[in-house]
Amino acid sequence: MSEQFPSGKDQLRSITELIQNVILDAVKGNEVFVTDEVEKNRIDMCNSCDRFDTLSRRCRECGCFMDQKVPYTAASCPLNKW
């Protein structure tokens, strides 16, 4: 059996927090997206992490689809790897 992802409730909490922070960045006039280089570095770190599910492209810690999460400045790794 493959390793499970966080509960639906925990995943919803994580994505809601990210969305709120992205909106706050936009409202404050802050950068919303990281550079292409930072985005690539982040996903490279995810790809090398044992908590990353390569088939679904999801993090087993937060449940996020990482290809969609890493571009945002407000995003962070739940394991503080980036």
SVG drawing of the C-alpha trace seen along z (x, -y; Angstrom):
<svg xmlns="http://www.w3.org/2000/svg" viewBox="-12 -47 30 49">
<polyline fill="none" stroke="black" stroke-width="0.4" points="0.0,0.0 1.3,-3.4 1.9,-6.0 -1.1,-8.2 -1.4,-11.9 -2.7,-14.2 -6.4,-14.2 -8.7,-16.2 -9.2,-18.7 -5.5,-19.2 -5.0,-19.6 -7.8,-22.1 -6.3,-24.1 -2.9,-24.1 -4.2,-25.3 -6.5,-27.8 -3.6,-29.4 -1.6,-29.5 -4.4,-31.2 -4.9,-33.7 -1.2,-34.6 -1.1,-34.9 -4.1,-37.3 -2.4,-39.3 0.8,-39.6 -1.2,-40.8 -3.2,-43.3 -0.1,-44.7 1.6,-45.0 4.2,-42.4 5.6,-39.9 3.2,-37.0 5.5,-34.7 9.1,-33.6 11.7,-33.7 11.9,-30.7 15.3,-29.9 13.7,-29.8 10.8,-27.7 13.2,-25.2 15.3,-25.0 12.2,-24.4 10.8,-21.6 14.3,-20.0 14.3,-19.9 10.9,-18.3 12.0,-15.7 14.9,-14.7 12.7,-14.5 11.6,-11.1 8.2,-12.7 7.5,-13.6 5.2,-11.3 6.7,-11.4 3.6,-9.6 1.1,-12.2 3.6,-15.0 2.3,-15.6 3.9,-16.2 3.1,-13.6 3.5,-16.1 1.0,-18.8 -0.8,-17.0 -0.2,-19.8 0.4,-19.3 3.8,-20.8 4.0,-21.9 1.2,-24.2 2.5,-25.4 6.2,-26.2 5.7,-29.3 4.2,-31.4 6.3,-33.6 3.9,-32.8 4.5,-29.1 6.8,-27.2 7.9,-23.7 6.3,-22.0 9.7,-20.5 11.5,-23.9 13.6,-22.6 12.9,-25.7"/>
</svg>
